Amino acid sequence: MDTTAIRSTPTAAEDSLTGPRPMKAIVREDYSSADGLQLRDIEIPQTGHDQVLVRVCAAGLDRGAWHIMTGRPYLMRLAGFGLRKPKNLTLGSEVAGVVEAVGKNVTGLRPGDKVFGTCLGTSNGSFAEYALARANKLALMPANTSFEQAAAVPVSALTALQALRDHGRVQAGQRVLIIGASGGVGTFAVQIAKAFGATVTGVCSTPKMDMVQSLGADKVVDYTQTDITDTNERYDLVLDIGGNRPVSRLRRLLTGNGTFVFVGGEAGDQWTGGLGRQLGAMLVSRFIRQRLVTFICNENSKDLQTLAQLLEARKITPVIDRVSSLENLPDAMRDLEAGRVRGKVVVTVST
C-alpha cells in the first residue's frame, strides 16, 4: 500500500503556515465600556516556540477582563496593556479547550489534550476561537469536569486558593470571614476554606444568601441588613474580595494576631483603584500584631493541578450563573459590572 498518498487533515496551526486563517473573536479598538465590544474575524495567532495553541471550547469571564476592557485603574496600563490604546484587541484570560499545536520547546502537552488555565492576556485573549498560552499556565482537565466548568476555574479559584493557603495561612479549626462570598473568587473561597477544615462565614446580599449557604458556609451575613464591622464576632482570617470599607473598621473583625487578606478592590480613584487602601494597610501592618496583606495571583500549572484534584474529589464545584455566547458577551459584561452575577459567567466558543 502506498502511504505517500495518505494525509491527515491539517490543524489550524499547520494550515496557517501556508497563509493566515481567520477566526471569530471579541475585539475592541479603544478602552471603553461593553458598548465598544465587537465580534469580528481576525487571524489565528501563530504558535511560538514556548507556546501552546488552544482551540477554545469555553472561556471564563472574571473581573480582570472588565478592568482590561475599560483600562481602569489607569495604573494597570503600565503593566504592558498600552497607555492610550490597548495593545491587544482581544479580551479574556481564563480558558478551557483542546490543544491544537505546541511549540518545539513545549513538553508535557500534545495536540488533543484537554486543558484549562490562562492564556497570554497581553497579546491574545480567550474570547476567541483560538488562544495562545504558556505550558506552565495550563493543566490537564479532570475527567469529571466539563469545558464550561473548567473555564470558570483558573483565575478565580487560583486567587481564592493562594489567598487562603499562601497568604492567609489558613488552618483547620480557624474562623474565616469571606466578604464578597457570592462572586467568582468568593464562591471558590468558601469551598476551599471548608476543604481546609475552617469554620466559614460568608458576606453577600439578600438574594445570594441561599447560594452561599449551599456551598458549605456555616453562617451567612446579609450586608444590606447588617454592618459586619459592627458585630462582636472576631475571626482568625478575613478575605476582603473587592470591598471598600475603611481598614480601621475592618481590623475590628480580627483576633489579636489574625490575618486580613485584600483580594482585589473596586474602591479608590480611577488612577490607583483600591491600591492606595491596600498599601496603607500593609504599612500599618508593620507596627501591629495583626497581618494585613495583599498579593497578585500567580498563575501556574502546579496550583492548577491542585485545583484539578479538588474538582475531581468534588471538594469544589464551580458556580456558573449562566453560559453565554461570544455574541452576547457585551450583555454579560454589563451584568458583571452591575453586580448581577452569582459565581461566574462562562462563554462557550466551540465544542
Secondary structure by P-SEA (a helix, b strand, c coil): ccccccccccccccccccbbbbbbbbbbccccccccbbbbbbccccccccbbbbcccbbbbcaaaaaaaacccccccccccccccccccbbbcccccccccccccccccccccccccccccccccccccbbbbbccccccccccccaaaaaacaaaaaaaaaaccccccccccbbbbbcccccaaaaaaaaaaaaaccbbbbbbcccaaaaaaaacccccccccccccccccccccbbbbccccccccccccccccbbbbbbcccccccccccaaaaaaaaaaaaaccccccccccccccaaaaaaaaaaaaaccccccccccccccaaaaaaaaaaacccccbbbbbccc
